[in-house]
Amino acid sequence: MAGKSPAVELEVGDHTVRISNPDRVYFPARGETKLDLAWYYLSVGDGIVRALRDRPCMLHRFPDGVSGEKVHQKRVPHGAPPWLETVRVRFPRYNRHADELAVTKLADVIWAVQMSTVEFHPWNSRRADTERPDEWRIDLDPMPECGYGTVRRVARVAHEVLDELGATGWPKTSGGKGLHIYVRIKPEWGFADVRRAALAFAREVERRAPDEVTTTWWRKDRDPRALFVDYNQNARDHTIASAYSVRGVPEGTVSTPVTWAEIDDLDPRDLTIATVPARVAEVGDLHAGIDDAVFSLEPLLEWADRDGAEPPDP
């Protein structure tokens, strides 16, 4: 039996990160390895750090590659390097807490890859005040029989509503069949208010595209051909894959920032760890200005009051 491949040491900024089992295949569709995954994250370094910076982050780990078991890890394990930074988040319902990864530099991301992390799922708040989000997330989540054509059309409606609100939306593929749109917000409201605002927005999109959009809470009650505008992604401790996060599928698709103009023509399946590095080298980080476009939720909260938009318990 062949032995394990020798470890590789990567110089990442001021730190050295050791990658063990670098030749282990993580993505069987094309055969990319654990080391390929590390090189991918190095190639999108500015973008992935911007997406994760100072946010509590859940890690989706695949110790045997994406064909094996997935491990959801909140807590940074004992023995992590001393330069790794964390943030303590509390879970009052369970009377527990967790010290989660809080990325501040690219070496943190590559350390997570060494720990077999493929997907990064950050909170929409930062460690300065984990209870007040600074990011509103619009998740255009297609039901099983909903085609990408519907996703495109609903994205245009969402863009129209955002423009009317004076909010700048930053779209990205989900790495699956859907699209995500992020909006930076003032960190002046708690999760409940952000979720109320997100529901008010979702209902406005539904009013403008009633034959294609649903905000119905229970999955079993939704039309399988509809697109669900998932406002619940703004609930406390709910996370989705960050910009530039690879997804745990054999093809190694990437949740990739895109322009509004691209949405009509792109095929999200083409955006993978094999193609995104060259794309980023050509167009840069399309979310580079996200922190400079901050929106106040007040208009949406007025809509919520007007509509009586009270979401069910998450």
Secondary structure, 3 states (H helix, E strand, C coil): CCCCCCCEEEEECCEEEEECCCCCEEECCCCEEHHHHHHHHHHCHHHHHHHHCCCEEEEEECCCCCCCCCEEECCCCCCCCCCCCEEEEEECCCCEEEEEEECCCHHHHHHHHHCCEEEEEECCCECCECCCCCEEEEEEEECCCCCHHHHHHHHHHHHHHHHHHCCCCEEEECCCCCEEEEEEECCCCCHHHHHHHHHHHHHHHHHHCCCCEECCCCHHHCCCCCEEECHHHHCCCCCCCCCCCECCCCCCEECCECCHHHCCCCCHHHCECCCHHHHHHHHCCCCCCHHHCEECCHHHHHHHHHHCCCCCCC
